[in-house]
């Protein structure tokens, strides 16, 4: 009996500890509110609203509905959207791209959505990256309002204990929000409760027959993949929480510059920046995406002027920087492949091809983090080293595309746009 109780305690403990570590779920928190935004709306000025996040923000869902809400409620104000969402990216990349993707356009309000893509990010790193984003925004303009928004996905439902608690990622983000007085909206607040009550199906394909529809018995279909909400049925659940929260957030607080308190995490990413690769030393076969033969992939069109393609095997670039972190930002797709890089002479092999590469998308790679804060010499070059693309595609049952279109996957190119640096580039 004693052994049974011990085993039972061991089984229950992880769930209990997770629940204790996470904060109790609430639909929204006003904190210091969005008073600066409200003042400009009431004064019928131009109000620039940025949406920084991943694919859920990139969808024509809660973002579009929210932007429409502002336009409908404040007819005489000029409400401008700044779309800064990139699918499959988290707050770490967000900290590097906030400058060029958002701050260059001088936003008045920034919504930040990364809870889904940061689901596996360790808490300390998540505080560092989210705080880095916040501090960069406030250093650019302390009157800019910020609002965190939290999504939910099937894999994180268990963390909420049927909706009693925030997910792990959202709970960590709440620490940053509280430290800076940032309001937050728990867009997925109702979802775990609806799942627990058997009123919502988190992962379900749309019915194609009358029998399929009848079998669903009126249940809400949230998403096909358990992550990306259907625009017609999933996103309205997210927007419902936004619509309820915004009137309260807008009337809360006073219009004034936000204070920038002492950092929560000393190693936060406020020093993260992107440097165009055109500021490095190029050698070999490089061309801009616009100059390649054939149509530009849809997901890359807005950045085609700034994406360079290194053709295997002789394209390389080199540079020096002083700092602790180095990464690359660009794109990947079927024709991506192996590349090599060296930091201070230490050579490593890598690849920009992954199991999702049936299409082109923006992406990033961290080359090194936690380096000593001194000058480092870096070289990156394409490689003719062959990688097993078919095996990777099989992980997502995508091998048919490879088998039908082998020429699509034949090249080993490297798509680069910018360096991700914590520190500064050193001119030769």
C-alpha positions in Angstrom: 0.0 0.0 0.0 2.8 2.4 0.9 4.5 1.7 -2.4 1.2 2.4 -4.3 0.8 5.7 -2.5 4.4 6.7 -3.3 3.9 5.9 -7.0 0.6 7.8 -7.0 2.3 10.9 -5.6 5.0 10.7 -8.2 2.5 10.6 -11.0 0.4 13.5 -9.6 3.4 15.7 -8.7 4.4 16.9 -12.1 0.8 18.2 -12.9 0.5 19.7 -9.5 3.9 21.5 -9.8 3.0 22.8 -13.2 -0.3 24.2 -11.9 1.4 25.8 -8.9 4.0 27.4 -11.2 1.5 28.9 -13.6 -0.7 31.8 -12.9 -4.5 31.6 -12.5 -6.1 32.2 -15.9 -8.0 35.5 -16.4 -9.6 36.9 -19.5 -7.5 40.1 -19.5 -5.4 42.3 -17.2 -5.7 46.1 -17.6 -2.5 47.2 -15.6 -1.5 50.6 -17.0 -3.9 50.4 -19.9 -3.7 51.9 -23.4 -4.4 55.5 -22.5 -1.9 57.0 -25.0 -3.7 55.1 -27.8 -7.1 56.3 -26.5 -6.0 59.9 -26.4 -4.9 59.9 -30.0 -8.1 58.1 -31.1 -10.2 60.6 -29.3 -8.2 63.4 -30.9 -9.0 61.9 -34.3 -5.3 61.6 -35.1 -3.5 58.9 -37.1 -3.0 55.8 -34.9 -0.5 53.2 -36.1 -1.2 49.7 -34.7 1.5 47.0 -35.1 0.8 43.3 -34.9 4.0 41.4 -34.0 3.7 37.6 -33.9 3.6 34.3 -35.8 1.3 32.6 -38.2 -1.9 33.0 -36.1 -1.4 36.8 -36.3 -0.5 36.5 -40.0 -3.8 34.8 -40.7 -6.8 36.9 -41.8 -8.3 36.4 -38.4 -8.2 38.1 -35.0 -5.8 40.8 -36.4 -8.1 41.8 -39.2 -11.1 41.7 -36.8 -9.3 43.8 -34.3 -8.2 46.4 -36.9 -11.8 46.6 -38.1 -13.0 47.1 -34.6 -10.8 50.1 -34.1 -11.9 51.5 -37.5 -15.6 51.0 -36.7 -15.4 52.5 -33.1 -13.3 55.5 -34.0 -14.5 56.5 -37.4 -12.8 59.9 -37.5 -9.4 58.6 -36.5 -7.0 57.3 -39.2 -6.2 53.8 -38.0 -3.2 52.3 -39.8 -2.1 48.6 -39.7 1.5 47.5 -39.4 1.6 43.8 -40.2 4.8 42.3 -38.6 3.9 38.7 -38.3 6.0 35.8 -39.7 4.7 32.3 -39.4 6.7 29.8 -37.4 8.7 32.4 -35.5 9.0 33.2 -31.8 10.0 36.0 -29.5 13.7 35.5 -30.0 13.5 36.4 -33.6 11.0 39.0 -32.7 13.6 40.7 -30.5 15.9 41.0 -33.5 13.4 42.2 -36.0 11.3 44.6 -33.9 13.5 47.4 -35.0 13.2 47.1 -38.8 9.8 45.5 -39.0 8.0 47.6 -36.4 9.9 50.6 -34.9 10.9 52.1 -38.2 7.2 52.7 -38.8 6.7 54.5 -35.5 3.8 52.5 -34.0 1.4 53.9 -31.3 0.3 50.5 -30.2 2.0 47.1 -30.5 0.2 43.8 -30.0 2.7 41.0 -29.3 1.6 37.4 -30.0 4.2 34.6 -29.3 2.7 32.3 -26.7 2.1 29.5 -29.1 5.5 29.5 -30.8 7.3 30.0 -27.5 5.5 27.0 -25.9 8.9 25.2 -25.5 11.1 28.2 -24.8 12.7 27.9 -21.3 11.2 30.5 -18.9 14.5 32.5 -18.4 15.1 32.8 -22.1 11.4 33.7 -22.7 11.6 36.5 -20.1 14.9 37.7 -21.8 13.4 37.9 -25.3 10.0 39.3 -24.4 11.7 41.9 -22.1 14.1 42.8 -24.9 11.2 43.5 -27.2 9.5 45.7 -24.6 12.6 47.7 -23.8 13.4 48.3 -27.4 9.9 49.6 -28.0 10.0 51.9 -25.0 13.5 53.2 -25.7 12.3 54.1 -29.3 9.3 55.9 -27.9 8.2 55.6 -24.3 4.7 56.8 -25.2 4.1 53.7 -27.3 1.5 51.4 -25.8 2.0 47.6 -25.7 -0.4 44.8 -25.3 0.4 41.1 -24.9 -2.1 38.6 -26.4 -2.1 34.9 -25.7 -3.2 32.1 -28.0 -3.7 28.4 -27.1 -2.9 25.2 -29.0 -3.8 21.5 -28.5 -0.4 20.6 -27.1 -0.7 23.2 -24.3 -4.2 22.4 -23.2 -3.0 20.2 -20.3 -1.0 23.0 -18.8 -4.2 25.0 -18.2 -5.9 22.3 -16.1 -9.2 22.7 -18.0 -8.8 26.5 -18.1 -7.9 27.2 -14.5 -4.3 28.4 -15.4 -2.4 30.1 -18.1 -0.2 28.0 -20.3 3.4 27.8 -19.3 4.5 30.4 -21.9 1.7 32.9 -21.2 2.4 32.6 -17.4 6.0 33.5 -18.0 5.0 36.4 -20.3 2.7 37.7 -17.5 5.8 38.2 -15.3 7.2 40.6 -17.9 3.8 42.3 -18.4 3.4 42.8 -14.7 6.9 44.3 -14.3 6.2 46.9 -17.0 2.6 47.5 -16.4 1.6 46.1 -19.8 -2.0 45.0 -20.3 -2.6 41.5 -21.6 -5.5 39.7 -23.3 -5.9 35.9 -22.9 -7.5 35.3 -26.3 -7.7 31.6 -25.6 -9.4 32.0 -22.2 -12.6 30.1 -23.2 -11.0 27.4 -25.3 -9.9 24.9 -22.6 -13.3 25.2 -20.8 -15.2 24.6 -24.1 -13.0 21.5 -24.8 -13.6 20.2 -21.2 -17.3 20.6 -21.7 -17.2 18.8 -25.0 -18.5 21.8 -26.8 -15.4 22.4 -29.0 -13.1 20.2 -31.0 -9.5 21.5 -31.0 -8.4 19.4 -34.0 -11.0 18.5 -36.6 -11.2 18.7 -40.4 -14.3 20.4 -41.8 -17.1 18.1 -42.6 -17.7 17.3 -46.3 -21.0 15.3 -46.1 -24.3 15.7 -44.3 -23.4 12.6 -42.2 -20.2 14.2 -41.1 -22.0 17.4 -40.1 -24.6 15.5 -38.1 -21.9 13.5 -36.3 -20.4 16.8 -35.0 -23.6 17.5 -33.1 -23.2 21.2 -33.2 -19.7 21.3 -31.7 -17.4 24.2 -32.6 -14.5 23.3 -34.9 -11.5 25.3 -33.7 -8.7 24.3 -36.0 -7.8 21.6 -38.5 -4.3 21.1 -36.9 -5.0 22.0 -33.3 -3.0 25.2 -33.7 -4.1 27.5 -36.5 -7.8 28.5 -35.9 -10.3 28.4 -38.6 -11.1 32.0 -39.6 -14.8 31.3 -39.5 -15.0 29.5 -36.2 -11.7 29.6 -34.3 -10.6 33.2 -34.7 -14.0 34.7 -33.6 -13.4 33.0 -30.2 -10.0 34.9 -30.0 -11.6 38.1 -31.1 -14.4 37.8 -28.6 -11.9 38.2 -25.8 -10.2 41.1 -27.6 -13.5 42.8 -28.1 -14.4 42.5 -24.4 -11.1 43.6 -23.2 -10.3 46.6 -25.4 -12.9 49.1 -24.0 -11.5 48.5 -20.5 -7.9 48.7 -21.5 -8.4 51.9 -23.5 -10.1 53.7 -20.6 -7.5 52.6 -18.0 -4.5 54.7 -17.0 -3.3 58.1 -17.9 -1.8 59.3 -21.2 1.9 59.7 -20.5 5.3 58.3 -21.2 5.8 54.8 -19.8 8.6 54.4 -17.2 11.4 52.0 -18.1 12.2 50.2 -14.8 15.3 48.2 -13.9 15.5 45.2 -16.1 13.8 42.0 -14.9 16.5 39.9 -16.6 20.0 41.4 -16.9 20.7 39.4 -20.0 17.6 40.6 -21.8 17.6 41.1 -25.6 17.3 44.9 -25.7 20.7 44.9 -27.6 19.4 42.6 -30.3 19.6 44.0 -33.8 19.6 43.0 -37.5 22.4 44.0 -39.8 21.8 43.7 -43.6 24.2 41.1 -45.0 25.2 43.7 -47.7 27.4 45.2 -44.9 29.6 42.0 -45.0 32.2 40.9 -47.4 30.7 38.8 -50.3 32.5 36.4 -52.5 31.2 33.9 -55.1 27.8 33.5 -56.6 25.2 35.7 -55.0 22.1 37.3 -56.5 19.0 39.0 -55.1 15.8 37.0 -55.0 14.3 39.4 -57.6 17.0 38.6 -60.1 16.4 34.8 -60.0 14.6 33.2 -62.9 11.0 32.3 -62.3 8.3 33.8 -60.0 9.2 35.0 -56.5 7.6 32.8 -53.8 4.5 34.5 -52.4 5.7 34.4 -48.8 8.9 36.2 -49.8 7.6 38.9 -52.1 7.6 41.7 -49.6 11.3 41.2 -48.8 12.5 40.1 -52.2 14.8 43.1 -52.6 16.6 42.3 -49.4 17.0 38.5 -49.8 20.2 37.3 -51.3 20.6 33.8 -52.7 24.0 32.1 -52.4 24.5 29.4 -55.1 26.3 26.3 -54.0 29.2 25.7 -53.6 31.3 28.9 -53.9 29.2 31.6 -52.2 30.5 32.9 -49.0 30.5 36.0 -46.7 32.7 37.0 -43.9 32.7 39.7 -41.2 33.8 40.6 -37.6 31.5 41.6 -34.8 31.9 42.4 -31.1 29.2 40.7 -29.0 27.7 37.6 -27.5 25.2 36.3 -30.1 25.3 35.7 -33.9 22.5 34.3 -36.1 21.3 34.6 -39.7 17.9 35.7 -41.0 16.6 34.8 -44.4 14.5 32.1 -46.0 14.4 28.4 -46.7 12.6 26.2 -49.2 12.9 23.1 -51.4 16.1 24.3 -53.0 17.8 25.1 -49.6 20.6 22.9 -48.5 23.8 22.5 -46.6 26.1 25.3 -45.5 29.1 25.7 -43.2 30.1 28.4 -40.8 33.1 29.1 -38.7 33.4 31.4 -35.6 37.0 32.2 -34.7 38.2 29.4 -36.9 35.9 26.7 -35.4 34.2 25.1 -38.4 30.7 23.7 -38.1 28.3 22.1 -40.6 24.6 23.1 -40.8 21.6 23.1 -43.1 18.8 25.4 -43.9 16.6 22.6 -45.2 14.0 21.1 -42.8 10.9 18.9 -42.9 8.6 21.9 -43.7 10.5 22.8 -46.9 7.9 21.9 -49.5 7.5 25.7 -49.9 9.6 28.9 -49.2 9.2 30.8 -46.0 11.1 33.3 -43.9 13.3 31.8 -41.2 16.3 32.2 -39.0 19.2 30.1 -37.5 21.1 30.8 -34.4 24.8 30.2 -35.0 26.1 30.8 -31.5 24.8 32.3 -28.3 26.6 33.0 -25.0 29.9 34.0 -26.6 32.4 36.1 -24.7 31.7 39.8 -25.3 34.7 40.4 -27.6 35.5 40.6 -31.3 34.7 37.4 -33.2 35.5 36.5 -36.8 32.8 34.7 -38.7 32.6 33.1 -42.1 29.6 31.5 -43.8 29.6 29.6 -47.0 27.4 27.4 -49.1 28.3 23.7 -49.5 27.8 21.0 -52.0 27.5 18.5 -49.2 24.4 16.4 -49.9 21.7 16.1 -47.3 18.9 13.5 -47.2 15.9 15.8 -48.0 13.5 12.9 -48.6 13.9 11.4 -45.1 13.2 14.8 -43.5 10.1 15.3 -45.6 8.8 11.8 -44.7 8.5 13.1 -41.1 5.5 15.1 -42.2 4.3 12.7 -44.9 5.4 15.2 -47.6 7.6 12.8 -49.6 5.1 12.7 -52.5 6.0 16.3 -53.5 9.7 15.3 -53.6 9.0 12.2 -55.6 6.9 14.0 -58.1 9.1 17.1 -58.4 12.7 16.0 -57.7 14.1 18.9 -59.7 12.4 21.3 -57.2 14.7 20.0 -54.5 17.9 19.6 -56.5 19.8 22.7 -55.5 21.5 23.6 -52.3 21.0 27.3 -52.0 21.4 29.6 -49.0 18.9 32.5 -48.6 20.1 35.3 -46.5 18.8 38.8 -45.6 20.4 39.9 -42.4 22.7 39.0 -39.5 21.2 38.7 -36.1 23.6 40.3 -33.6 23.7 41.1 -30.0 26.5 43.6 -30.2 27.9 45.5 -33.1 29.5 44.8 -36.5 33.2 45.7 -36.8 34.3 47.4 -40.0 37.5 46.0 -41.5 
